[in-house]
Structure formats: C-alpha cells, structure tokens
Amino acid sequence: MQILDILSPERAQAGVAAASKKRALEIAAGTVEKAVGISDAAPRIFDALLARERLGSTALGEGVAVPHCRLPGCDRTVGVLLQLAEGIDFDAPDSQPVDLLFILVVPEQATDEHLQLLGRVAGMFNDADARQALREARSAADLYARVQAFEHTASAG
C-alpha cells in the first residue's frame, strides 16, 4: 500500500494555522471525519489521537510527526497531511518544533496495514529532500503533487 492510496488532494493541507498539538489534532480529526463518513466521529478520533500521544510523542524529530490511531467502526485507512504555517511543540525527541504532520487513522483490525503505512510515511519523512519539498509547497494542490512525486520516486527505486 502506498501513501497515495490513503491520501487525497482534499486531505493535503498547506499553511495550516494551528498553535498547539491539540489544535492540529482537532483539525486532523475533523478532516478524517469527513473522509470516513461517520457522523460525530471527530471527537472520538481526536480522543484516540490524543490517547496515543499520551503513550509517547509520535514526533520523529526533524520537524515531523506521525500521529496515528485505530478507529472502531471505520472500514478504511485514511491519511491527512498537514503542513503547518508555524512549527509547534510536539514533545519531539530532538526538541524541535513540528511543522509537518501525517495523521493516520486505521480500522481497528488493520494491524499489518497500519505498520506498513507507518513505515512508508516514516520513509518519506526521513528523506531530507522530501521534507524540504513538503515545506516549500505553497498550496494544498502543490503539497499533494509533492507527495505524488515522492511516491513515484520511491516506487521506481
């Protein structure tokens, strides 16, 4: 499974104003709710993402984080990419503010898929050129196109 299998242009958001980790997760939860079509799911998604963060930060360092959770009643995996207007504190291991987040919400039973996608997203975020390209995107369409370019390069290599 590739990142583009779970990310749509509508869920790649550039220049997002979020002054805190909680606000970024609220924005992501609302975006996921629209994608999964489960009414009033945003509070449950937000709570699940926050509960996961309480176990340990999902920040990887280098200004990136991969918040993720399982969602009962969800029948497909959904990804949201947020490029923040300003970096926020995310309890990162390198103490750097986070400005790129890839939020991953998976069905409750999707263990292998969940781990596979976490690895794929981490691979993108571990690539310094990919991180820089995502940070330089000036619109949602541009941000999505940069993920497409990374996926094309990763698949070819």
ZADO-893100 format. One record per residue: residue number from 1; residue in three letters; y, z, x of N, C-alpha, C, O, CB in turn. Coordinates in steps of 0.05 Angstrom, whole numbers, plus 32768, in hexadecimal, padded with zeros to 4 digits. Glycine has a CB too. Layout:
N
<NUM,ALA,<Y,Z,X>,<Y,Z,X>,<Y,Z,X>,<Y,Z,X>,<Y,Z,X>> ...
END
This chain:
157
<1,MET,<7FE8,8000,8011>,<8000,8000,8000>,<8019,8000,8012>,<801A,800E,8026>,<8000,8018,7FED>> <2,GLN,<802C,7FF1,800A>,<8045,7FEE,8018>,<805C,7FFD,800A>,<805A,8003,7FF2>,<804D,7FD1,801D>> <3,ILE,<8071,8002,8019>,<8089,800F,800D>,<8094,7FFF,7FF5>,<809C,800A,7FE1>,<809F,8013,8022>> <4,LEU,<8093,7FE4,7FF8>,<809F,7FD4,7FE3>,<808E,7FD4,7FC9>,<8097,7FCC,7FB4>,<80A1,7FB7,7FEC>> <5,ASP,<8075,7FDE,7FCB>,<8064,7FE1,7FB3>,<806E,7FF8,7FA1>,<8068,7FF9,7F8A>,<8047,7FE6,7FBB>> <6,ILE,<807E,800A,7FAD>,<8087,8022,7F9E>,<80A5,8024,7F9C>,<80B0,8036,7F8E>,<807C,803B,7FAA>> <7,LEU,<80B3,8013,7FAA>,<80D1,8013,7FAA>,<80DB,7FFA,7F9D>,<80D1,7FE4,7FA2>,<80DC,8016,7FC7>> <8,SER,<80EF,7FFD,7F8B>,<80FB,7FE6,7F7E>,<8119,7FE6,7F87>,<8123,7FFA,7F91>,<80F9,7FE8,7F5F>> <9,PRO,<8126,7FCF,7F83>,<8143,7FCE,7F89>,<8153,7FE3,7F7B>,<8167,7FEE,7F86>,<814E,7FB2,7F82>> <10,GLU,<814B,7FEB,7F63>,<815A,7FFF,7F54>,<8157,801B,7F60>,<8167,802D,7F5A>,<8151,7FFF,7F37>> <11,ARG,<8142,801F,7F70>,<813C,8039,7F7B>,<8144,803B,7F99>,<813D,804E,7FA6>,<811F,8040,7F78>> <12,ALA,<8152,8027,7FA2>,<815E,8028,7FBD>,<817C,802B,7FB9>,<8189,801A,7FAF>,<8158,800D,7FCF>> <13,GLN,<8186,8042,7FC1>,<81A2,8049,7FBA>,<81B2,804E,7FD4>,<81A9,805F,7FE4>,<81A3,8061,7FA7>> <14,ALA,<81C8,8040,7FD7>,<81D8,8043,7FEF>,<81F2,8052,7FE9>,<81FD,8050,7FD3>,<81DF,8027,7FFB>> <15,GLY,<81FC,8061,7FFD>,<8215,806F,7FFB>,<8215,8085,7FE6>,<8229,808B,7FDA>,<822A,805C,7FF4>> <16,VAL,<81FE,8092,7FE3>,<81FB,80A7,7FCE>,<820A,80C0,7FD6>,<8208,80C9,7FED>,<81DD,80AD,7FC9>> <17,ALA,<821A,80CA,7FC4>,<8229,80E3,7FC9>,<8218,80FB,7FC0>,<8213,80FF,7FA8>,<8245,80E3,7FBA>> <18,ALA,<820E,810A,7FD3>,<81FE,8122,7FCE>,<8206,8136,7FE3>,<8201,8132,7FFB>,<81DF,811C,7FCE>> <19,ALA,<8212,814C,7FDA>,<821C,8160,7FED>,<8207,8174,7FF6>,<820C,8185,8008>,<8233,816E,7FE1>> <20,SER,<81EF,8173,7FEA>,<81DA,8187,7FF1>,<81BE,817B,7FED>,<81BB,8166,7FE0>,<81DE,81A0,7FDF>> <21,LYS,<81AB,8189,7FF7>,<818F,8181,7FF4>,<8188,8181,7FD6>,<817C,816E,7FCC>,<817C,8194,8003>> <22,LYS,<8190,8196,7FC8>,<818A,8197,7FAB>,<8196,8180,7F9C>,<8189,8174,7F8A>,<8195,81B2,7F9F>> <23,ARG,<81AE,8179,7FA2>,<81BB,8162,7F94>,<81AD,8148,7F9A>,<81A9,8138,7F88>,<81D9,8160,7F9C>> <24,ALA,<81A5,8144,7FB3>,<8196,812B,7FBA>,<817C,812A,7FAB>,<8174,8115,7FA1>,<8191,812A,7FD9>> <25,LEU,<816E,8141,7FA8>,<8155,8142,7F9A>,<8159,813E,7F7C>,<8148,8132,7F6F>,<8146,815C,7F9F>> <26,GLU,<816F,8148,7F71>,<8175,8143,7F55>,<817A,8125,7F4F>,<8170,811A,7F3B>,<818F,8153,7F4C>> <27,ILE,<8188,8118,7F61>,<818D,80FB,7F5E>,<8173,80EC,7F5F>,<816E,80DB,7F4E>,<81A0,80F1,7F74>> <28,ALA,<8162,80F3,7F72>,<8148,80E6,7F75>,<8137,80EB,7F5C>,<812A,80D8,7F52>,<8139,80F0,7F8E>> <29,ALA,<8136,8103,7F52>,<8126,810A,7F3A>,<812F,80FA,7F22>,<811E,80F0,7F13>,<8128,8128,7F34>> <30,GLY,<8149,80F7,7F1E>,<8152,80E6,7F08>,<814A,80C9,7F0B>,<8144,80BC,7EF7>,<8170,80E8,7F06>> <31,THR,<814B,80BF,7F23>,<8143,80A4,7F28>,<8125,80A0,7F23>,<811D,808C,7F18>,<814A,809B,7F45>> <32,VAL,<8115,80B3,7F2C>,<80F8,80B1,7F28>,<80F2,80B3,7F0A>,<80E0,80A4,7F00>,<80E9,80C8,7F37>> <33,GLU,<80FF,80C4,7EFB>,<80FB,80C7,7EDF>,<80FD,80AC,7ED0>,<80ED,80A5,7EC0>,<810E,80DB,7ED2>> <34,LYS,<8112,809D,7ED7>,<8116,8082,7ECB>,<80FF,8070,7ED2>,<80F6,8060,7EC1>,<8130,8076,7ED5>> <35,ALA,<80F5,8072,7EEA>,<80DF,8060,7EF3>,<80C4,8066,7EE6>,<80B5,8053,7EE0>,<80DC,8061,7F11>> <36,VAL,<80BE,8080,7EE3>,<80A3,8086,7ED8>,<80A3,8086,7EBA>,<808D,8086,7EAE>,<809B,80A2,7EE2>> <37,GLY,<80BB,8086,7EAD>,<80BC,8084,7E90>,<80B1,809D,7E82>,<80A8,809B,7E6B>,<80AC,806D,7E87>> <38,ILE,<80B3,80B4,7E8F>,<80AB,80CD,7E82>,<80C4,80DC,7E7B>,<80D3,80E5,7E8D>,<8098,80DF,7E95>> <39,SER,<80CA,80DF,7E61>,<80E3,80EC,7E59>,<80E4,8109,7E62>,<80CF,8117,7E62>,<80E7,80EA,7E3A>> <40,ASP,<80FB,8111,7E6A>,<8100,812C,7E74>,<80EF,8134,7E8C>,<80E9,814B,7E90>,<80FA,8140,7E5D>> <41,ALA,<80E7,8120,7E9C>,<80D8,8126,7EB4>,<80E9,812F,7ECC>,<80DF,813C,7EDE>,<80C8,810D,7EBC>> <42,ALA,<8103,8128,7ECB>,<8114,812E,7EE2>,<8113,814B,7EEA>,<8111,8151,7F02>,<8131,8126,7EDC>> <43,PRO,<8115,815E,7ED7>,<8114,817A,7EE0>,<80F9,8182,7EED>,<80F9,8192,7F00>,<8119,818D,7EC8>> <44,ARG,<80E3,8177,7EE3>,<80C9,817C,7EEF>,<80C7,8170,7F0B>,<80BC,817C,7F1D>,<80B3,8172,7EDD>> <45,ILE,<80D1,8158,7F0E>,<80D1,814A,7F28>,<80E2,815A,7F3C>,<80DA,815F,7F52>,<80DB,812D,7F25>> <46,PHE,<80FA,8161,7F33>,<810C,8171,7F44>,<80FE,818B,7F4D>,<80FF,8192,7F65>,<8126,8177,7F36>> <47,ASP,<80F2,8199,7F3A>,<80E5,81B2,7F41>,<80CE,81AE,7F54>,<80CA,81BE,7F67>,<80DA,81C0,7F27>> <48,ALA,<80BE,8199,7F50>,<80A8,8193,7F62>,<80B2,818C,7F7E>,<80A6,8194,7F92>,<8097,817C,7F57>> <49,LEU,<80C7,817C,7F80>,<80D2,8175,7F9A>,<80DD,818E,7FA8>,<80D9,8192,7FC0>,<80E8,8160,7F97>> <50,LEU,<80EB,819F,7F99>,<80F6,81B8,7FA4>,<80E0,81CB,7FAD>,<80E2,81D8,7FC2>,<8108,81C5,7F90>> <51,ALA,<80CB,81CD,7F9D>,<80B4,81DE,7FA4>,<80A7,81D4,7FBE>,<80A0,81E5,7FCF>,<809F,81DE,7F8E>> <52,ARG,<80A5,81BA,7FC2>,<809A,81AF,7FDB>,<80AC,81B6,7FF2>,<80A2,81BC,8008>,<8097,8191,7FD8>> <53,GLU,<80C6,81B5,7FEF>,<80D9,81BB,8004>,<80D7,81D9,800C>,<80DB,81E0,8023>,<80F6,81B5,7FFB>> <54,ARG,<80D1,81EA,7FF9>,<80CE,8207,7FFE>,<80B6,820C,8011>,<80B5,8220,801F>,<80CB,8217,7FE4>> <55,LEU,<80A2,81FA,8010>,<808B,81FD,8022>,<8092,81F6,803F>,<8085,81FE,8051>,<8074,81EB,8018>> <56,GLY,<80A7,81E7,8042>,<80B0,81DD,805C>,<80C0,81C4,8058>,<80B9,81B3,8048>,<8098,81D9,806F>> <57,SER,<80D5,81C1,8068>,<80E6,81AA,8065>,<80D7,8190,806A>,<80C6,818E,807B>,<80FE,81AC,8078>> <58,THR,<80DE,817C,805A>,<80D2,8162,805D>,<80E3,8150,806F>,<80DE,8138,8072>,<80CE,8154,8042>> <59,ALA,<80F7,815C,807C>,<8108,814E,808F>,<80F7,8149,80A8>,<80E9,815B,80B1>,<8122,815D,8096>> <60,LEU,<80F9,8131,80B3>,<80EA,8129,80CA>,<80FA,812B,80E4>,<80EE,812A,80FA>,<80DF,810D,80C7>> <61,GLY,<8114,812E,80E2>,<8126,812C,80F9>,<8132,8111,80F9>,<812B,80FF,80E9>,<8116,8132,8113>> <62,GLU,<8145,810C,810B>,<8153,80F3,810E>,<8162,80EB,80F4>,<8168,80D3,80EF>,<813F,80DD,8115>> <63,GLY,<8169,80FF,80E3>,<8179,80F9,80CB>,<8169,80EF,80B3>,<8175,80E4,80A0>,<818D,80E6,80D1>> <64,VAL,<814E,80F2,80B4>,<813E,80E8,809E>,<812C,80FE,8091>,<8125,8112,809E>,<812C,80D1,80A8>> <65,ALA,<8126,80FB,8078>,<8114,810D,806A>,<8103,80FD,8056>,<810C,80E8,804C>,<8125,8123,805B>> <66,VAL,<80EC,8108,8050>,<80D9,80FB,803D>,<80D0,8110,8029>,<80B9,8118,802A>,<80C1,80EE,804D>> <67,PRO,<80E2,8117,8017>,<80D9,812A,8001>,<80C3,811D,7FF0>,<80C5,8105,7FEA>,<80F1,8132,7FF0>> <68,HIS,<80AF,812C,7FE9>,<8099,8120,7FDA>,<808C,8136,7FC9>,<808D,814E,7FCE>,<8084,8114,7FEC>> <69,CYS,<807F,812D,7FB3>,<8071,813F,7FA1>,<805E,812F,7F90>,<805F,8116,7F8E>,<8085,814F,7F8F>> <70,ARG,<804C,813E,7F83>,<803A,8132,7F6F>,<8046,8138,7F53>,<8052,814D,7F4F>,<801D,813E,7F72>> <71,LEU,<8041,8126,7F40>,<804C,812A,7F26>,<8036,8126,7F11>,<802C,8110,7F0D>,<8063,8116,7F20>> <72,PRO,<802D,813C,7F04>,<801A,813A,7EEF>,<8024,8128,7ED9>,<803B,8129,7ED1>,<8013,8156,7EE4>> <73,GLY,<8012,8117,7ECE>,<8019,8105,7EB9>,<8025,80EA,7EC2>,<802A,80D8,7EB2>,<802C,8112,7EA7>> <74,CYS,<802A,80E8,7EDC>,<8035,80D0,7EE7>,<801E,80BD,7EEE>,<8009,80C6,7EF9>,<8046,80D6,7F01>> <75,ASP,<8020,80A3,7EE7>,<800A,8091,7EEC>,<800E,807E,7F03>,<7FFD,806D,7F08>,<8005,8082,7ED2>> <76,ARG,<8025,8080,7F11>,<8029,806F,7F28>,<803B,807D,7F3C>,<804A,808F,7F36>,<8035,8054,7F1F>> <77,THR,<803A,8073,7F55>,<804A,807E,7F6A>,<8065,8071,7F6A>,<8068,8059,7F66>,<803C,807A,7F86>> <78,VAL,<807A,8081,7F6E>,<8095,8078,7F6D>,<80A4,8081,7F86>,<80A2,8098,7F8E>,<80A4,8082,7F54>> <79,GLY,<80B3,806F,7F92>,<80C3,8076,7FA9>,<80E0,8071,7FA3>,<80E8,805F,7F94>,<80BB,8065,7FC2>> <80,VAL,<80F1,8082,7FAF>,<810E,8080,7FAD>,<811A,8082,7FC9>,<8112,8095,7FD8>,<811A,8095,7F99>> <81,LEU,<812B,8070,7FD1>,<8138,8071,7FEB>,<8156,8077,7FE7>,<8164,8068,7FD9>,<8134,8056,7FFB>> <82,LEU,<815F,808D,7FF2>,<817B,8094,7FF1>,<8187,8093,800C>,<817E,80A0,801F>,<817E,80B1,7FE5>> <83,GLN,<819D,8084,800E>,<81AD,8084,8026>,<81C6,8093,801E>,<81D6,808B,800C>,<81B4,8066,8030>> <84,LEU,<81CA,80AB,802A>,<81E0,80BC,8022>,<81FA,80B4,802F>,<81FA,80AB,8046>,<81D9,80D9,8028>> <85,ALA,<8210,80B8,8021>,<822A,80B3,802C>,<8230,80C5,8044>,<823D,80BD,8057>,<8240,80B6,8017>> <86,GLU,<8226,80DE,8043>,<822A,80F2,8058>,<8210,8101,805C>,<8201,8105,8049>,<8241,8106,8050>> <87,GLY,<820A,8108,8074>,<81F2,8117,807A>,<81F3,8133,806E>,<8209,813F,806C>,<81ED,8119,8098>> <88,ILE,<81DC,813E,8066>,<81DB,8159,805A>,<81C7,816A,8069>,<81B5,8160,8077>,<81D3,8157,803C>> <89,ASP,<81C9,8184,8067>,<81B6,8196,8073>,<819C,8194,8064>,<819B,8197,804B>,<81C1,81B4,8073>> <90,PHE,<8186,8190,8073>,<816C,818E,8067>,<8157,819E,8076>,<813F,819A,8074>,<8163,8170,8066>> <91,ASP,<8161,81B2,8085>,<8150,81C2,8096>,<813E,81B1,80A8>,<8126,81B6,80AB>,<813E,81D4,8084>> <92,ALA,<814A,819D,80B4>,<813C,818B,80C6>,<8133,8199,80DF>,<8141,81AB,80E9>,<814D,8173,80CC>> <93,PRO,<811C,8191,80EB>,<8113,819E,8103>,<8126,819A,811B>,<8126,81AB,812D>,<80F8,8192,810B>> <94,ASP,<8136,8185,811A>,<814A,8181,8130>,<8166,818A,8128>,<8179,8186,8137>,<814A,8164,8138>> <95,SER,<8168,8197,8111>,<8181,81A2,8106>,<8196,818D,8100>,<81AE,8194,80FC>,<818C,81B6,8119>> <96,GLN,<818F,8174,8100>,<81A1,815E,80FA>,<81A3,815A,80DC>,<8190,815D,80CD>,<8198,8144,8108>> <97,PRO,<81BB,8153,80D2>,<81BE,814D,80B5>,<81AE,8134,80AE>,<81AA,8122,80BE>,<81DC,8149,80AE>> <98,VAL,<81A4,8134,8095>,<8194,811E,808B>,<81A6,810C,807A>,<81B5,8115,8069>,<817C,8129,807A>> <99,ASP,<81A3,80F2,807F>,<81B2,80DE,8070>,<81A0,80C8,8064>,<81AA,80B7,8056>,<81C8,80D2,8080>> <100,LEU,<8187,80C8,806B>,<8173,80B5,8060>,<815C,80C5,8055>,<814F,80D5,8062>,<8169,80A1,8076>> <101,LEU,<8157,80C1,803B>,<8140,80CE,802E>,<812F,80BA,8020>,<8139,80A8,8012>,<814B,80E3,801A>> <102,PHE,<8115,80BC,8023>,<8103,80AD,8013>,<80F3,80C1,8003>,<80E3,80D0,800E>,<80F0,809A,8025>> <103,ILE,<80F7,80C0,7FE8>,<80EA,80D3,7FD6>,<80D1,80C5,7FCB>,<80D2,80AF,7FC2>,<80FD,80DD,7FC0>> <104,LEU,<80BB,80D3,7FCC>,<80A1,80C9,7FC4>,<8095,80DB,7FAE>,<8091,80F3,7FB3>,<808D,80C6,7FDC>> <105,VAL,<8090,80CF,7F97>,<8084,80DE,7F81>,<806A,80D0,7F7A>,<806A,80B8,7F73>,<8097,80E1,7F68>> <106,VAL,<8054,80DE,7F7B>,<803A,80D2,7F77>,<802B,80E0,7F60>,<8030,80F7,7F59>,<8029,80D3,7F90>> <107,PRO,<8018,80D1,7F53>,<8007,80DE,7F3F>,<7FF8,80F5,7F4B>,<7FF3,80F6,7F63>,<7FF4,80C9,7F33>> <108,GLU,<7FF1,8108,7F3B>,<7FE4,8121,7F44>,<7FCB,811C,7F54>,<7FC6,812B,7F67>,<7FDE,8132,7F2C>> <109,GLN,<7FBB,8108,7F4D>,<7FA2,8103,7F5A>,<7FA3,80F0,7F72>,<7F8E,80EA,7F7E>,<7F8E,80F9,7F46>> <110,ALA,<7FBA,80E5,7F79>,<7FBC,80D0,7F8D>,<7FBF,80DA,7FA9>,<7FD3,80D5,7FB6>,<7FD4,80BE,7F86>> <111,THR,<7FAB,80E8,7FB3>,<7FAC,80F5,7FCD>,<7FAD,80E1,7FE4>,<7FBF,80E2,7FF5>,<7F94,8107,7FD1>> <112,ASP,<7F9A,80CE,7FE5>,<7F99,80BB,7FFB>,<7FB2,80A9,7FFB>,<7FBD,80A4,8010>,<7F80,80AA,7FF9>> <113,GLU,<7FB9,809F,7FE4>,<7FD1,808E,7FE1>,<7FEA,809D,7FEB>,<7FFB,8092,7FF9>,<7FD4,8085,7FC4>> <114,HIS,<7FEC,80B6,7FE3>,<8003,80C7,7FEB>,<8005,80C9,8009>,<801A,80C4,8014>,<8000,80E4,7FDF>> <115,LEU,<7FEF,80CF,8016>,<7FEF,80D1,8034>,<7FF5,80B7,8041>,<8003,80B5,8055>,<7FD5,80DD,803D>> <116,GLN,<7FE9,80A1,8037>,<7FEE,8087,8042>,<800B,807F,8040>,<8016,8074,8053>,<7FDC,8072,8032>> <117,LEU,<8018,8084,8029>,<8034,807D,8026>,<8046,808F,8036>,<805A,8085,8041>,<803B,807F,8009>> <118,LEU,<803F,80A8,8039>,<804F,80BA,804A>,<804F,80AF,8067>,<8064,80AF,8074>,<8044,80D7,8049>> <119,GLY,<8038,80A6,8070>,<8036,809B,808B>,<8046,8081,808D>,<8053,807D,80A2>,<8019,8095,8091>> <120,ARG,<8046,8071,8079>,<8055,8057,807A>,<8073,805C,807B>,<8081,8050,808B>,<804E,8046,8061>> <121,VAL,<807C,806F,806A>,<8099,8076,806A>,<80A1,8083,8085>,<80B6,807C,8090>,<80A0,8088,8053>> <122,ALA,<8090,8095,808F>,<8096,80A2,80A8>,<8097,808D,80BF>,<80A8,808F,80D1>,<8080,80B7,80AF>> <123,GLY,<8086,8078,80BD>,<8087,8063,80D1>,<80A1,8054,80D0>,<80AC,804E,80E5>,<8070,8050,80CC>> <124,MET,<80AB,804F,80B9>,<80C5,8042,80B6>,<80DB,8053,80C2>,<80EC,804A,80D1>,<80CB,803A,8099>> <125,PHE,<80DB,806D,80BB>,<80EF,807F,80C4>,<80ED,8086,80E2>,<8101,808E,80EE>,<80EE,8099,80B4>> <126,ASN,<80D5,8083,80ED>,<80D2,8088,810A>,<80DD,8071,811B>,<80E1,8074,8133>,<80B5,808C,8110>> <127,ASP,<80E2,805A,810F>,<80ED,8043,811C>,<810B,8045,811D>,<8119,8043,8109>,<80E4,8028,810E>> <128,ALA,<8116,8048,8136>,<8133,804C,8139>,<8143,8034,812E>,<8158,8038,8122>,<813A,8050,8156>> <129,ASP,<8139,801C,8132>,<8147,8004,8128>,<8147,8004,8109>,<815B,7FFC,80FD>,<8139,7FEB,8132>> <130,ALA,<8131,800C,80FD>,<812F,800D,80E0>,<8143,8022,80D5>,<8151,801C,80C1>,<8112,8013,80D6>> <131,ARG,<8143,8039,80E1>,<8156,804E,80D8>,<8173,8044,80DA>,<8182,8047,80C7>,<8153,8068,80E9>> <132,GLN,<8179,8037,80F0>,<8195,802D,80F3>,<819B,8018,80DF>,<81B0,8018,80D3>,<8198,8022,8110>> <133,ALA,<8188,8006,80DA>,<818C,7FF1,80C6>,<8191,7FFD,80AA>,<81A2,7FF4,809C>,<8174,7FDE,80C5>> <134,LEU,<8181,8011,80A3>,<8185,801E,8089>,<81A0,802C,8087>,<81AD,802B,8072>,<816E,8033,8084>> <135,ARG,<81A8,8038,809D>,<81C3,8045,809D>,<81DA,8031,809A>,<81EF,8038,808F>,<81C6,8056,80B6>> <136,GLU,<81D6,8019,80A4>,<81EB,8005,80A4>,<81ED,7FF6,808A>,<81FF,7FE6,8086>,<81E7,7FF2,80BB>> <137,ALA,<81DA,7FF9,8078>,<81DA,7FEB,805E>,<81F3,7FF3,804E>,<81FA,800B,804E>,<81C0,7FF2,804D>> <138,ARG,<8200,7FE0,8042>,<8219,7FE5,8034>,<8216,7FE3,8015>,<8229,7FE8,8007>,<822E,7FD1,803D>> <139,SER,<81FE,7FDE,800C>,<81FA,7FDD,7FEF>,<81DC,7FE2,7FEA>,<81CC,7FE2,7FFC>,<8202,7FC1,7FE3>> <140,ALA,<81D6,7FE8,7FD1>,<81BA,7FEC,7FC9>,<81A9,7FD4,7FCF>,<8192,7FD6,7FD9>,<81B8,7FF4,7FAB>> <141,ALA,<81B3,7FBC,7FC9>,<81A4,7FA3,7FCE>,<819F,7FA0,7FEC>,<818A,7F98,7FF4>,<81B3,7F8B,7FC3>> <142,ASP,<81B3,7FA6,7FFC>,<81B1,7FA4,8019>,<819C,7FB8,8023>,<818C,7FB2,8035>,<81CD,7FA8,8026>> <143,LEU,<819D,7FD0,8019>,<818A,7FE5,8021>,<816D,7FDC,801B>,<815C,7FDF,802C>,<8190,8000,8012>> <144,TYR,<8169,7FD2,8003>,<814F,7FC8,7FFB>,<8145,7FB1,800D>,<812E,7FB0,8015>,<814F,7FC0,7FDD>> <145,ALA,<8158,7F9F,8012>,<8151,7F88,8024>,<8149,7F91,8040>,<8138,7F85,804C>,<8169,7F75,8026>> <146,ARG,<8155,7FA7,8049>,<814E,7FB1,8064>,<8132,7FBE,8064>,<8124,7FBC,8078>,<8163,7FC6,806D>> <147,VAL,<812A,7FCA,804D>,<810F,7FD4,804B>,<80FC,7FBC,804B>,<80E7,7FBD,8057>,<810B,7FE6,8032>> <148,GLN,<8103,7FA7,803C>,<80F2,7F8F,803B>,<80EE,7F84,8057>,<80D8,7F7C,805F>,<80FF,7F7A,8029>> <149,ALA,<8104,7F83,8067>,<8102,7F78,8082>,<80F0,7F89,8093>,<80E0,7F7F,80A3>,<811E,7F76,808F>> <150,PHE,<80F2,7FA4,8090>,<80E0,7FB6,80A0>,<80C3,7FB1,8098>,<80B2,7FAF,80A9>,<80E8,7FD3,809B>> <151,GLU,<80BE,7FB0,807E>,<80A2,7FAC,8074>,<8097,7F91,807E>,<807F,7F90,8085>,<80A1,7FAD,8056>> <152,HIS,<80A8,7F7D,807E>,<809F,7F62,8088>,<8097,7F64,80A5>,<8082,7F5B,80AE>,<80B5,7F4D,8083>> <153,THR,<80A8,7F71,80B5>,<80A3,7F74,80D2>,<808B,7F85,80D7>,<807A,7F7F,80E8>,<80BC,7F80,80E0>> <154,ALA,<8088,7F9C,80C8>,<8072,7FAE,80CB>,<8057,7FA1,80C3>,<8043,7FA5,80D0>,<8076,7FC8,80BA>> <155,SER,<8058,7F90,80AE>,<8040,7F82,80A6>,<8038,7F6C,80B9>,<8020,7F67,80BD>,<8044,7F77,808A>> <156,ALA,<804C,7F60,80C5>,<8046,7F4A,80D8>,<803C,7F55,80F3>,<802D,7F47,8101>,<805F,7F3A,80DD>> <157,GLY,<8043,7F6E,80F9>,<803C,7F79,8113>,<8023,7F88,8112>,<801A,7F92,8126>,<8050,7F8A,811E>> 
END
